[in-house]
Amino acid sequence: MPELDGFSALQRLRSQGSDVRVILISGFHEPSFLNIALEWGASGFVVKHSAYDELIPAVRAALEGRIY
């Protein structure tokens, strides 16, 4: 993204009171990134190299109010 990374966008959304469901897609497979995403209220976290297989299940989980 040109101006914000996904974590910054999520943080901004939450600080503005938005409860929109967010799934972060990252090129980094770091457990700490997953933990931060969940702490900040993400509905899911998908690593780019597995996005082809995981994105649709992640979206379905978010739509159902679950965490992916």
Steps between C-alpha positions, in 0.01 A plus 500: 500500500641839412444689826440249781587141564222264608584522868491880492171497311351257753623712790353813343164329440483382861604837641213657305255253652446294187402137553543403133638149461861500379712216370867588477709348221872505563816382335645427844427179687578627848294390801545846650321655200207263550484588869503873429231462233273314741569740787399791275178328399573339165263224395781308339858484384608334176856460375539597134656172390192313622240763410373301201386220731414700809340826391149369430482300827627809684231721344232244583619480859496881531149520353386245759657703780783251558873560515717340234 
